[in-house]
Amino acid sequence: MMLPLTVVATRAVAIVAGRILPWLVAFATRVIARRLDVPEIVVHGICLYVAAYIGEVERNASLVCPVRVFHDLRRHRLPHLRSSSSRMST
């Protein structure tokens, strides 16, 4: 049975990524740890902390997105403001 080229390519990429990426991460961690002269576990912990911090900053930034704030303000305007704005438009 002959598989389509896309399936073969996808499997090849998955196999390479599955074997190469963990090795690259370990290698990068080791190089950074040696360059900074700290244990590898410290570099690993700092990377986890930075990733969590960046995730939290991105989550909070999405809460104050100007477009979202504008839509929330328009959606939750007070009733007396709605009636006064409709009177002004006539």
Secondary structure, DSSP 8 states (H G I E B T S, - for coil): ----HHHHHHHHHHHHHHHHHHHHHHHHHHHHHHHHTS-HHHHHHHHHHHHHHHHHHHHHHHHT-HHHHHHHHHHT--HHHHHHHHHHH-
